[in-house]
Structure formats: C-alpha cells, structure tokens
Amino acid sequence: MISLQRMLSLLMLVLLHGVVTFPLELNPPRVVVKYGDSVSVNCSTSSTDHEGMGWEATLGGTGFEQHVNVVTWTVDNLTDWTIEPKCYITLNDGNQSSKVLPVILYKTPDSVSISVLSHSGPMVEGTEYQLQCDIQNIAPQQNLVVKWYKGNELLDNVTYSNVSKTPVDVSATLMIIPSRDDDEAQYSCRAELDLGPEGPQPHPTVTSEPLNITVHYKPVIECPIQYSAVEENSPLDRIPCTFNGNPPPTVVWYQEGRQVNASAPLARTDFGQYVVTITNGIGSTSSTVHITVEYAPKFNCTEQYEVKENENHNLSVTCTVDGNPSSKITWLKAQQEVDIPQSLTRENRGEYTLVTNNTHGKATHKLVINVLYAPEFLPGNDTVVVRADSDVSLNCSAEGNPPPELRWTNNTAEGNAIETTVGHLRTLYISRVTANATYNCTVTNRLGSITKQIHVLVDVPPQQHPTMFSTAPSTPGTMTTLQATVKPKVVTFPLELNPPRVVVRYGDSVSVNCSTSFTDHEGMGWEATLGGTGFEQHVNVVTWTVDNLTDWTIEPKCYITLNDGNQSSKVLPVILYKTLDSVFISVLSHSGPMVEGTEYQLQCDIQNIAPQQNLVVKWYKGNELLDNVTYSNVSKTPVDVSATLMIIPSRDDDGAQYSCRAELDLGPEGPQPHPTVTSEPLNITVHYKPVIECPSQYSAVEENSPLDRIPCTFNGNPPPNVVWYQEGRQVNASAPLARTDFGQYVVTITNDIGSTSSTVHITVEYAPKFDCTDQYEVKENENHNLSVTCTVDGNPSSKITWLKAQQEVDIPQSLTRENRGEYTLVTNNTHGKATHKLVINVLYAPEFLLGNDTVEVSAGSDVSLNCSAEGNPPPEMKWNDTATSKVKLSTEGRQRTVRITTAGIYICTATNIFGTVTRTTTVTIKGGSTIIIWVIAIIVLVAIVLVIALKVFCMCKKRQGYYNFIPVNQSNVPLMPLSTTGVDNHDPEGYPTKV
C-alpha cells in the first residue's frame, strides 16, 4: 500500500502539471570519436510507465528491450561517417518518444606540407609571394583551423564554413612580402581540429615541415664617418664597417676615383677621403669615410744649430716632429728638463736631448746648439813697463764664437817679435826692448772685430809702477812676460809649430811647419823616424812631411841652434789613429730568449782600434743612450777592446734592439764628426709570465657570443695557452653561449714562465619567448594566476603588454565576463620581440534572463512559456514537469520553450558545472465568476483525485518500487507571450518543435 505522503505528493504533481512525457537522457549527451575508435553511450529514463526502449543505428543498434530503464549503444570500431544513432522509448499507451545522439567522427590528416606557389629559389625583398599549405584527407572540414607561423609567431588563422563529414583535401594560402629580417626564416602551417569541449584536449594537431626561405636584398653599409688608422698596422679592411647584403656583397674601396687595395697597410701619406662601394645581384650602396693615419713620432731636425746671441731663434721651424697624433717636444740638458727662451745667450749653448711621444711611440734626438757672438776682450793690462834691453811678452786675451782670430800690428817697430796662440790667449814675444812702443791687438770673427792697444814703456823708474816691474836685474838673453795681473817673467826662445798638434789616420799623409821669428840663430830642422829634414842653415821655417804615416810611436821634434851654440827644441804631439776592423754585440753565457727580471751581461767586442785612450763606447737601446764607457789605459798601437753592460730586461724590452757604438774622440784637431762604427743590433726576446685583463662582469648574447669573444687581453711570452672553466669543468671557448650558460667562469692562461687566472661573471642575454597556453579558463570574480600561467623567458627581462582589439588594456586581478575574449601579448627587449595569442574564457554559473512569473490566459487558448538563461559553459535547459501531455518543447540558443494548453505551475531548470537555478511559471485561466470557477475547480479536483487514486492503486499493485517527486519552488520565472499555433510536431530529441 502506498503511503499517504507519497499519495499527496503524486496528487500535487498531477494537479500542477497534468500528463507529462517520458524523458530520455543520453550519457554523454554528444560524442566525438576518432575514426576507427570504439564508442559507448547510455540512454536512460526515470519513467516506469513504458513498455520498453532501444537504440536504432547503422552500427551498434540494440533492438527493442522491454521493461528496462537503460540501454547502451556500443561500437568497437566506428567507421560510418554519417551515423545518427537514435534512442527511443515506447509508452504504455502506444506513443513513442526518441532522441538522436549527435556524433562527430574525425580523422587527422595524412600529411601537411607547405610550398611556394609559382616560384623556386631565393626570394627578393619587397616582392609578394604566395605560400600554400596542403592538408591531405582530413575530416570534418568545418572543424579544421589552419594556423600559419613564422618561427613561433602566429601569423594567421584560417577556418572553414563548408560542412563535410567525410575526409577531404584542403589547401590554405598566405601572402607574404619578405624583408631582409626574414632571411633564413622558417614558415610552417599547422592543421588543428577544434572539436569542441567534448573533443580531445589539446586539439589534434599536425604541423608541416618548416619551409626555410632565403631572402636576397640590396646591401647596406654601416661605417664610421671618421676613422683613425695606425700606420703599417691598419689596412682598409680593418675599419669597423659592417657590410650586410644577400647575396654577400663584393667590397671595393676608392680614393679620388682610383680603386685601392683594401688589404694593404695604410701609410702616413694615405690619409684623406675614401669611398667604399658594396655590390650584389640586387643593387649597390656606397659610403664615405674620412681616414686619418696615425704613427709614432719622428724628429725632423739637424744635429747642429747655430744662432746669434740675443737674436730670436727659429728652432720651432728647424726642429719639428712628424707624428700623428701631434706631440709636444720636451727639452733636456744634462738630463734635466729646461725651457728654451725665444732668444738665446751663450749660457744656452751645449748638447740637448729632445724627447717626444704619442700613443704609438717615443722619439729622441740629440741637438748641439751653438750660440754665436762677437769677440770680447778678457781683462788684462794696457801698459807694460820694462828695463831697456830686456825681453817682454805681451798677452792679448779674447773670447768669441766662432773662436776669434787674434792679430798683432806694429810688432816690428822695436826689436824682434814672435806671436804664439794658446786657447783664448795670443802672445807677442818681443826681445831686447829699447824704446817705448804701442802694439795693437785686433780680434776678429765673422760677427765683428775689435782692437786693443798695449803700451810698452822703457826706463821708467820701478817705484812709479810697483805692481808691474820686478826689482831683480834683468839678464841678457832672457825675456820678461807680462800676464794679465802679474809681473813679467823670463822665457826661452820660441818655436812655433803649425799646426801645433796633429791627428792623423793610419797610412795618411801629414805636413807640419816649424817656424821662428828669431834671426839670431845658425839654423833649424826636424828630427823624426819618418820625414826628418836634417839641419837647415839660416832659415826661419822647416817642414816635416810624411806621405804614409805608419809609425805608431813617432815623436817628431823641431829644433833650433842659436848663434851661441845653445839649442832649443819642441816636440810635435802626434796622434795616429785607426778605426776598428769590426764591432759586434753578444750576450755572455746565454743564448735564446731572456726571462723577465733576470740579470744578463751584454758584451761589445771592438777589434783592432787605436788609440785606446781616445775610445768611447756608447750603449744604446733603440735610440736611447744607456751608457758611455771611456778608457784610461794609454796605448798608441791597435788593441782589441771589450765593453760590458748589465741589463735586467722587463716585458717592455721584448723585441728591443741593443747596439754598441765605438767612437774615437780625437779632440778638436781630430775629424768631425768623430769616427764611429756601430754594431749590428742585438734583438732580444723576453719571456715573461702571462697577465690577464678581463672585465669582472660581461653580458653575452645567446648563440652569438662564445667565450673567446669576451674582450679579454692575454699577454705573455711565449704566447699563453688559454683555458676556460666553469665550476671546475673545462668548457669550449669557441662554442656560442646558451641562455643556461650564465654564471661565474675562471679563465687561466699558462706559458713556460707561469700561469695567471681571472674570474668573469657572465650573464647571457637573449630575445624573449612566451611560455603560455593558447586557452585560459578562470571562474568569474576569482583571482587568476595569469602571471604564473603566461610568463616570458628573456634576458634582459621585459614587461608584457596586453592588447585586445589592438588596444592596450590592463588585466584586473579578478576577471569578469566582460574580460573574456582573444588577447595579443607583446613583449620585447634589446634582442628581439615576441607575441602570443591567448583566449581567456571566463566561466560563471547560469543566470535567468528576464521573463514573466505568472501568465493569465483565456480558457481554451494555448500558451508558449519561454525560459531563457545564460552561463559559461552554456547551461543545459530543462522543463522538469508539465501539467498535461498537450505540450511541445523546443530549444533556440539560450531559450527553452514549452507550449501548453492547460493551466498549472511549470518549472524550468538551467544547469552547468558551476550550479543549477530554477524558475517557476504559473499559468491561470481568466473569465467567469470567481465562485463558479472555484466550484468547478473543486468538483474537478475531487474527480481527479478519485481517478488518480484509483489509477495509482492499480499501478502499485502492478509494479513495486519507490518514486520521487520534484518539489515546486515558487521563484520568479518570467512568462512568455501565448502562442496560437498547433502543438503536435516533435523534434528528433522527443521535444515538441517551436512554431
């Protein structure tokens, strides 16, 4: 027996809804199946008032099954492209309801390929080309999306409106106009089946092999406007120009319209304007570069410079430096820096060292400045007092430059006079003075002439001139000499040699006169091992001559014999010299390269030179004078001489040239300049421990920066071996760095002398790339995690810009349905740009649209009740109960319509994964008296109750079980306008169709 509670529930359901149809539920409600795969779908009903149910299908039909609530359609290998399985139910009254299962049968393509239409070979920049993507044997076509890519960049989406359930061949095209940036770009097309939420996730996708394109384009040049080259080290092809073109262009350099060799080193005269022209099959481009050539300084200067005292010099013109960059001259005298005044005095004469340097080298030069000035007398007496018949010596002393010539006049007025010169002193020897006289001393050089008178007084009492006369009696045959500030003195008879001393090269000729002004003598001559003259009577001059002087120890002597038998003589100083046979330099007790910081002894060997005491050995490093060596040993004959120099070379001396110079300084009588022989240079190689100069931080570019491009300088001799390590592991320095290769590196360089290490912290920079899905779902008003889901991998890091409909937008932390749609994400850094397409799907629970809660209709008319709702995912709409069997159901978009002919309460349910909402609509009949309506209603109600009770009793006897009734919630359900159309047609799902 049915309980009272169940009877009342059933009675209420019948009163409210009348007769209902029996629903069919498919699980799943629709299927997407890969061609050849299996499929299984349940069809169920909650109604028991039916005879049975089953599936109709070309494959997997079940036949009619009696008294069951569930039937299953199963196919192990689905191959029917047009199959439409239908589940049906037969009611007890013989009526039948059915529902068709939507089936999508899909097949991925056999192949996807990409090609260029009507073209082969390289493309040309700026020309339009058509790419074609061929997709073979795919179904269904309406679900196909073809995506075009350049690299990872999405270029275009192609969709299809043609409906075709069976496999077809599809072609899609893309027009491109490539630029030079597209050279070596990879184009690909991707065939994707978007089969909806029931289809496989991610979508089945097949991508073509990439199409690599080559783009030919006109060359471009990037060259500096100005460039400074280094002489002998900088050909044109080392100028930091970049020549970009495809095919690679040919490069030609021109100067003044003349083609020049770009690989030849530039000389200092090669400065000026150059034009570089690059050409390929697409076109040509030119650029102009103004080139200056830099080089080490070099002096353009004489070794001697003469200037008149107190006159402005022109040293700035005479001594110049040729170098680029230009450099200042530093003047050194006795190794001290000095300033050169504009006008020079005699104090400024002497030897100077001129030094200059620029970034490419250093230069030195020796310059002797000779300051000329007119003669000037030195202090001395103008009057000399002597006793009668005594001899006197008159001195005339002067200086000047050039050294002046001194000459006495009126020197025969009294007695005999002889002139001699020693340095600045010109002496007049007068014998047997008897009378007062005046003598003129004239001093002359090319800058002027001056004259001085000296008076000789005889028999003047000595007490009148106490400072000028000796109190001792004079003796005949002696001479009194008056110096500048002393008394006269006794001297011997003079002999004058002209020249007074000689310097002769071994084997050369020589000739010297010996003369006297004295007449009181018997004769004179020369004594010598070679060239002696013998005694010659009554002559005042004898000449010593040798045609080939080879006696190293010769000492020629001129002699005079006086009338009284006494003899006077004078030896001629003779220096016989010989230049060396050879001079060479070597390293003692060592061969091969030197080591920095170690002491070595250089030796200069000079063969067969004389005389040794006049030898000066000068040591040079390049042009720099290091040392002077002189000798005190006296040796007139040729000897072999060795000089040594101790050096401790540094790395700066690597490649230095040492030399020694043997110089014979034979005095003012010797040859000028001094006879000199220089050794061949000794080139030294200095080995030294390597040194490193590396940046402590370095930013590399991915795939373009191996370790050996880091701007480190490795200096060592022998050239060091370079090894890079990361975390103790040796790495390949020529391999390009990848983005994962950042971190701390140690570079170690080693040679035979030692090793050195340096640490470099390396960051690897690269263009950005998105790590992001194509679809993103989030529930409305919940915080999203897009900052985690969509990230950018790039260095330097970059900000993401969000674009929607090509407008920049801000993404709020919580999204609403207004934020859904397709977005373009853009980011860039210094190495490139990346874009990504992202579709944001905002999900939310169902919500009813506006509608009527109560509908009042006239008796006997029909009405259509509409239930509209929205939600994401789109909600499933159901009318849960109807009052009678006279209903028709239809669905359009978000609207579910029921057409009824009886009054009652109708319940509409909208459901998706986020919730369920219901709305009730009450239908009432208008017209007639209210009391009559209530009476009729009560009578009808009682009759219905009795009929239903009887029927329920019979059914309970017939079937045993439990039944659930859906409670009615009186919420606001909008009413729709009445329909006045027929009601008997049904759709394939068993619902009445909307008219």
Secondary structure by P-SEA (a helix, b strand, c coil): cccaaaaaaaaaaaaccccccbbbbbcccbbbbcccbbbbbbbbbccccccccccccccccccccccccbbbbbbccccccbbbbbbbbbcccccccbbbbbbbbbbcccbbbbbbccccccccccbbbbbbbbbccccccccbbbbbbccccccbbbbbccccccbbbbbbbbbbbccccccccccbbbbbbccccccccccccccccbbbbbbbbbbbbbbbcbbbbccccccccccccccccccbbbbbbbccccccccccccccccccbbbbbbbcccbbbbbbbbbbbbbbbbbbcccbbbbccccccccccccccccccbbbbbbbcccbbbbbccccccccccbbbbbbbcccbbbbbbbbbbbbbcccccccccbbbbcccbbbbbbbbbccccbbbbbbcccccccbbbbbbcccbbbbbbccccccbbbbbbbbcccbbbbbbbbbbccccccccccccccccccccbbbbbcccccbbbbcbbbbbcccbbbbcccbbbbbbbbbccccccccccccccccccccccccbbbbbbccccccbbbbbbbbbcccccccccccbbbbbbcccccccccccccccccccbbbbbbbbbccccccccbbbbbbccccccbbbbbccccccbbbbbbbbbbbccccccccccbbbbbbccccccccccccccccbbbbbbbbcbbbbbbcbbbbccccccccccccccccccbbbbbbbccccccccccccccccccbbbbbbbcccbbbbbbbbbbbbbbbbbbcccbbbbccccccccccccccccccbbbbbbbcccbbbbbccccccccccbbbbbbbcccbbbbbbbbbbbbbcccccccccbbbbcccbbbbbbbbbccccbbbbbccccccccbbbbbcccbbbbbbccbbbbbbbbbcccbbbbbbbbbbcccccaaaaaaaaaaaaaaaaaaaaaaaaaaaaaccbbbbbbbbbbcbbbbbccccccccccccccccccc
